């Protein structure tokens, strides 16, 4: 893929420059790590347009759109209006030339709907992974999410964020409900996001004539392309992905897995349900009080039986959750069975409980895309448009999380009040 000369020149000269932010941008500028420029990663992406005489390179347009989305823009019209207001000195840095023109709404639409969506997701995933590595190196911690390391912990210690060798990644799917094609098909995306910061390191589209299961291995393969050693991964997934082939694939890659088991694996579920749980002591208990209720979670673990009808399992577990109101009256009780190939030296019961609980943090990412960016209300359905826009939303949320902002609604408003802030968050200015 040809890279536009202006982009090549900009990458070679490490785009940057000092832009002052009188309202607190210095702290966020510290989070924008250099040496891993997003513009350069977008440089090799095509959108089907001719490579000759291109006034607005794909990389620049995608970067401008990424900044606009980070600032809270939801539609093509809103993005175009925001991009039109970007100061000329910022656009000059991106284009690598003085006083460049501003891309029209039509140009933005052509790029966003014509860009190679897989390449966009790969660029975003690798950029987020690189930023997480830089941030972790600076802080002296493990990159990109919660890790598990039971070496210095006891089963009775409370669940904490523990730095260790395993990077926990949740695999989960989401339908972009507003993106309905003429035949009624909806865009469904399967993503891999880190626990904790919910950084989407990989994303694939699930075709209308298939389901998530065949896309599991290609999705995990994307993570290796970001520079992550598969042997450092522990993959969490719901019961849909509790598949023998998935377990074997992860075992062959040296990765860990924590799978919930339900009735889609009847033999495995029956075998786990028949284990002597009533004679097994509770290994870890946690009680939380908030939102008008009291929630108690317990976990029991056992070594995997030798005749278990599922490969590569080291431990099996039973998690029970009891909810009462503030007066102690029970309101719900839920139990879940599961399997993991992690040895007790890698994951104590408290670690497994945290991995299972933190897996559902990916739902908060989906919730943010729906509430802050109104993703399910978007009617964008042309070509790669829905997936590219979902990728840019993942990028915006990830950049804010890396900057220490968890209040995404307010953070996007904050970023939108100053044109320099989104570019600082994306590491394009300091």
N, C-alpha and C positions, 0 to 999 in steps of 0.2 A: 504494500500500500504506500503510495507516495505521500510524503509529508509536505505540507505547504512550506515554501522557503521562509516565510515570516515566522512560522512556528519553530522551524529548525533553528533559526537564528535566535529566537527568544529563549529556547531551551538551552542552547549553547551558552548563552550569556546569563543563565539563571535569573529569570524574570523576578523582579522584586522592586525594592525602593521603599523608603520610609513614608508612610502616610500617617499623619497624626490623627488621633481620635480624642477629642476633649472630654468624652463622656465615658471613659473606662475601657477603651479598646486595648490598652497596654497589656492587660492580663490575658486577653484572648489572643493578642499578637504573639505572646509567648507560646501559646498552644499550636500556632501555625508553624510546623517544623519545616525547615527548608530542605532542599536536596531531593525532594520527591514531588515534583511539580505536577499538579493535576492537568494543567494545560498540555504538558508533554505527553501524558498518558492518553489524553484524548487525540493526540496528533495523528495517530495512524488509523483513525476510525473513518470509514467512508459512509456516504449517505446517498449514493447513486447519482450524484451530480457529476458533471464533467470536471476533470481536474484542471482544465485550462481556464485562465481568466477569472478565477474565483475571487470575488471581492471579500467574501466573508467565509473564511475557512471553518470547517466543521468543528475543529477544536475550540476556536474562539466562541462560536455560537453556543456550543454545549457548555462552555465555561460560564458565559453570561447567563444562560438559562439556569445553570446550577446555582449561581449567586442569587438569581431572582427567586427561585424556589426556596432557598435557605431563608430569604427575607419574607417568606410567607405567601408568595404569589402562587395561585392555584390554577389559573387557566391560561391559554395562549394569549388572550387579550391582556390579562394582567401582567404576564411576563413581558409582552411586547412594550407595554407602557412603562414598566420598570426599567427595562433595558434602554429605552429611549432617554431616560433621565440619568444614565450612568455618565459621570464626568468624562470629558474627552481625554484627560490625562490618564485615567484608568484604562479606557479603551485603547489608548496609544500603547500602553505597556503590553496589553494582550495581543494586539495586532503587530507590534514591533515596528510601527511606522507612525509618523506624526499625523495628527488630525484625521484618523480613519473615519469612514462613514459609519452609520448605525444600521444594523440589519433590520429590515422591515418585518412586520408580523408574518407576511407570506414566507420570507426566508426562514424565520424561526420555525414556522410550521413545517416547511419542507425538510429541515434538518431533523427536527424532533420526531417526525413520522417516517423519515427515510433512513435514519442512522442505523447502523448494525447494532441491534439491541444487545446481542451477546457480547460484542466488543465493549459496549458502554458499561455493562454490568461487570465485565472483567476489569476494566480500568478503574471503576469505582471500588471494587473489592480489593484490588491490589493497593490502591491509594489509602484506603482505610486501614488495611493491615500494616502498611508501612508507617503511617502516622501513629498507630497504636504501638508499634515497636519502638519508635523514637520516644514517645511519651513514657513508655515503660522503662526504657533505658535511662531516661533522665530521672525518673522517680525511683529506680532500683527495684521495680516490681515486675510481675509477669504481665505480658502484653495482652490487650484486647478483651479481657473478660475475667470471669472467675475461674480459678484453677483449683484442683483438689490435691492435697498432699497430707496424708494421715501420719507422717513420720513422727511429728512432735505433738500429737493430739490424743486425747482419750475420747472414748465413745460418749462420755457424759458431758463434755464441753459443749457450750452453745455453738450453733452454726455461725461461722464468721466467714468473711472473705479471706481465703488463705492463698498465699502465693505458693506456687508449686509448678511441677513440670507439665501438668496436663492442662490443655486449653479446652474449656467446655464450649461446645457449639450446639445450638438447637436447630433442628431441621423441622420446618413447618410450612404449610401452604396457605395461600390467600387468593381468593377470587376478587378481581377488580370488577365489582358488580355493575358499575355504570358503563363499562366498555363492552357493549353488546353489538356484535356484528349483524349484518343483514340476515344471516341464517339463524340468529338467536344465540350463537355461541358466545360465551364470556371468556375473557382472558383469565387464566389461572396460573399463578406464579408459585414456584417452590423455592424457598430461600434457606440459607444457612447463616444464622446470626449468633454472635458470641453472647454468652451469658453476661449479665451485668450491664455492659454498655450497649448491647443490642446492635453491634456493628455488622451489617450485612456484607459478608465476605464473598458470597456467591449467590447467584439467582438464575434459575432456568424457567422457561415457559413450558407448561404442560399442555400439550395439544388437545384439541377437542375429542380426538379419537383414542386417547390413551388416558393414563392416570399418573399419580405421583410416583408409584413404585418403580417403573423403569428409569425414572430420572434421578433416583437417589444416588447411584454410583457416579454418573456424570457430574452431579452437583458437588459431591465430595472431591472429585478430581479437580474441580475449579479451585478448591482451597489450596491444593498443592501448588497451583500456578501462582498463588500470591506469595509463595516463599515459606509457607507453613509446612513443617515436617509432619506428615500424617501420623507418625508414631507419637506425636505430642497431643493428638486430638482425642477427646472423648465426646462422642456424638450422643445427644439425647433426642429421643423421638417418641411420638405417641404410638398407639397400638397399630395403626395402619402400617407403620414401617418396622414392626416387629416381624421380620421376615428372615428365614434361614439364609437366603442368598445375601441379604444385607449383612448379617452377622459374619458370614464367611468372607465377604468382600472386605469388611473392616478389619477382621483378623489378619487377612493377608497383607493389608496395608500397615499393620502394626497399631491400629487405632483402637481406642476403647469404645464401648457402647453401653448405654443405659436405656432399656426399652420397657415401656409399660405393656403388660399382657392383658388382652381381653378375649372375647369369644371368637374373634376372627382366627385365632389359633386354638381350636377347641382342645386338642390333645395336650398342648402345653399348659393351657389354663387349668384343665382338670388335674394335671400332675402337680402343679403348684398349689392348687386349692386343697389337695389331699395331704399336703405336708403337715407335720405336727406343730402348727402355729400356736395352739393353745398351751403347749408345753415349752414354747420358746420365749425367753424373757425379752422384754422391751429393751432395745439397745440404745435408743435415744428418744428423748421427748422434748418437744418445744411448745410453749404456750404463748400466744400473741393476743393482745387485747387492743381493740380499735374498731372503728366503723360500727359501733353499737353492738359488738359481739365479741365473744371469747372463743378462740380457735386453738385446739390442742392437736398436735400431730405427733404420732409415734411411728417408729420403724422397728421391725424385727428382721433379722437376716439369718440365713442358713447357707452352708456350703451347697453348691449345686449337686443334686443326686447324680450318680454316674449314669443312670438310665434316662435322664431328662431328654425328651424329644426335641432338642434344640441345640445347635452346635456352639462350642467355644464359651460356654457359660461357666463362670467361676463362683458367683454368688447369686442367690435369689432373695427376694425381699417382699415384705408385706408392709404397706404404709396405710395407716388409718387416720382419718381426720374427723374430729368431733367438734361441732359448733354449738354453742349455747348463746342465749342472750345475756345481757349484763347481770341478770338475776340468777343465772345458772340453769334456766329452763332449756333443755335440748331442742335444737331446731333442725339439725341434720347430722348424719353420720355416713361417711364414705370410706370404702376400702379399695386399695389398688395393689395388684400383684405385678411383679416385674423381674427382669433378669439383667445381669451385667457380666461382662468378661473381666472387670477390674478385680484384682486381687485385694485382699484386706490390707496389704502393705501400700496399695495405691489409693484405696478409698475405704475409709471406716464407715460404719453405719450413718454417722452424722453427715459425712460427705455425700453418700448416696441420697440421703433425704434432701440435702440442699440442691443437688443436681436435678432431682425430680421436681422440686418446687421451682427452682430457677428456670427450668425449661419453659414454663408458662410465661416467663417474662417476655418471650417473643410476641405474645398476644398484646402486650402494651405497645410494641412497635406497630402492630396492625391498627390498634386503637388510635395511636397518634396520627397515622396516615389517614384514617377515616375522619377524625375529629378536627385536627389542625389543618389538614390539606384537603379535606372533603373528597377523598379519593373515590369512595363509592358513589358519589354524586357526579363525578366527572363523566362526560359523554364522549371523551376522546376514545376512538376505536380504530382509527386509520392506521394500517400497517403496524409499524413498531412503536407508535405513539404511546399506547398504554404502558408497555413495559419500560420504555425509556423514562417516562414521567415517574413511574414507580421507583426506578433506579435513582433518579435525582432526589426524590423524597427520602429514600434510604440514605443517600449521601448527606442531605441537609441535617437529618436527625442524628446521624453518626458524627458529623462534624461538631454539632452542638454538644453531644454527649462527651466527646473527647475534650472539649473546652470546659467541661465541668458543669454544663447547664442541663438540669433535669426538668426544668419548668419550660417545656418546649413551646407552649402557647405564648408565654410572655417573652421567651428568648427570640422567637421569630419576629414578634413585634419590635423588640429591642434592636434586632439586626436590621429590620426594615426602616428604622428611623435614621439610619446613617449609611450612605452608599458604600463607605469604606469597610464597614464591619463584615459583610458577607465575604468579601475578598480576603480579609484578614483570616477569617475562619477557615477558608479554603487554602490558606498558605500561599496566596498569590501576592500579598503585600505584607508588610510588617508594621 
